[in-house]
Amino acid sequence: MKKLTKEYSITKSEKKKYVMSTSEDYEILQKVKKLEKRELTKDDKILIKLVRTQLEREWRKHLIIVLNKILRKTK
């Protein structure tokens, strides 16, 4: 795990907020950070925000929120 934290920079708040149990988690977070610095479409921003939430312990609640929004929109 130490190798991963040296390879990828992660803040104290990110350590606290996210479950970083695999190297893929670190890779995902770093890619999200890179993408957040770029010019993104509104849809891409929403997708990146959702991807970030998937690193959280309670990731399912975010999926439910997004799914509920889509359900309301498509009534």
C-alpha angles and dihedrals in degrees: 000000000000090000090056094051091050092048094048125038115230128174126232091249090052090050089053096043102042135057102231101181101138137041087245090062090056092046092050092050093049092050091048090052091051092049093048088061092057133080104268134179118247090255092050090051090052091049093048090049090052092048090053091053090056089071091061124097092240096045095143094068090061091052090051091051093051093045091050090052091052092047092052092046094051099046 
